[in-house]
Amino acid sequence: MLLVSTCEDECVRAYHHGDLRCALLVAAGELLDEGGAAAISLREVARRAGVSHNAPYRHFADRDALLAALAAEGFAELSRRMALLPASRLQALGQCYVAFALEQPGRFALMFGGVADKQRYPQLQQAAQALYRQLGASVQAVAPGQDLTTASLAAWSLVHGLAQLLLDDQLPGQDAEAAAQAVTGLFVAGLGDA
C-alpha cells in the first residue's frame, strides 16, 4: 500500500511518540486507501492511531477538516513529484499526473470532489493553486506564445480527463502508461503547432 502523507517520513504513528496531527493523517490515509472517503470517521481514525476518540478534535474541527487536510496533502505530494521534473517537460508532468491518479485513486477523488466546501479550507485552496501554477509554468516553458490561461486549462483538462477515464475503466485493454504518453505527446506537439 502506497501512502502519500507528507508526515510519514518523520512521523511515528502513536501520539505518545510525538506528532498527533501527523499520526491522525497517516491513519486517515490508510482508511482512505482501504475504503475511500466513506471509510473515514474521526472515531475510526482515532482508534487506528491509538488515541482517544476525542483526540482528533485537537487538530480537526470535524471530519470535513480532516478530509481537507488529506486532500491538501495530496496536492502537495503531486506537486512535489512534478517538481522533480524539468518545467520544460510538459509531457512528463502530464504522465506524472495520470500516474499519481492511478496510484492513489482515493486521494485523487478526495482532492477533486471529496471535500464539501473547499472555500472553508485555505490550506487546501493554496495547495491546489500551487499545483495549477506549476502546471502553468510548464505550459509557459513549452508554448510561450500561447494564452497561458487557456493552454493551462486545456492541459489540465486533458490529463485530468484521461486519468478519470482510466480510473473509471472506460478504456478497457488500454495500457495506462502508453495512453498517457501518447495523449500528452500529441497535446504538447499541438501546442507547438498552434
Rosetta blueprint (number, residue, H / E / L):
1 M L
2 L L
3 L L
4 V L
5 S L
6 T L
7 C L
8 E L
9 D L
10 E L
11 C L
12 V L
13 R L
14 A L
15 Y H
16 H H
17 H H
18 G L
19 D L
20 L H
21 R H
22 C H
23 A H
24 L H
25 L H
26 V H
27 A H
28 A H
29 G H
30 E H
31 L H
32 L H
33 D H
34 E H
35 G H
36 G L
37 A H
38 A H
39 A H
40 I L
41 S L
42 L H
43 R H
44 E H
45 V H
46 A H
47 R H
48 R H
49 A H
50 G L
51 V L
52 S L
53 H L
54 N L
55 A H
56 P H
57 Y H
58 R H
59 H L
60 F L
61 A L
62 D L
63 R H
64 D H
65 A H
66 L H
67 L H
68 A H
69 A H
70 L H
71 A H
72 A H
73 E H
74 G H
75 F H
76 A H
77 E H
78 L H
79 S H
80 R H
81 R H
82 M H
83 A H
84 L L
85 L L
86 P L
87 A L
88 S L
89 R L
90 L H
91 Q H
92 A H
93 L H
94 G H
95 Q H
96 C H
97 Y H
98 V H
99 A H
100 F H
101 A H
102 L H
103 E H
104 Q L
105 P H
106 G H
107 R H
108 F H
109 A H
110 L H
111 M H
112 F H
113 G H
114 G L
115 V L
116 A L
117 D L
118 K H
119 Q H
120 R H
121 Y L
122 P H
123 Q H
124 L H
125 Q H
126 Q H
127 A H
128 A H
129 Q H
130 A H
131 L H
132 Y H
133 R H
134 Q H
135 L H
136 G H
137 A H
138 S H
139 V H
140 Q H
141 A H
142 V H
143 A L
144 P L
145 G L
146 Q L
147 D L
148 L H
149 T H
150 T H
151 A H
152 S H
153 L H
154 A H
155 A H
156 W H
157 S H
158 L H
159 V H
160 H H
161 G H
162 L H
163 A H
164 Q H
165 L H
166 L H
167 L H
168 D L
169 D L
170 Q L
171 L L
172 P L
173 G L
174 Q L
175 D L
176 A H
177 E H
178 A H
179 A H
180 A H
181 Q H
182 A H
183 V H
184 T H
185 G H
186 L H
187 F H
188 V H
189 A H
190 G H
191 L H
192 G H
193 D H
194 A L
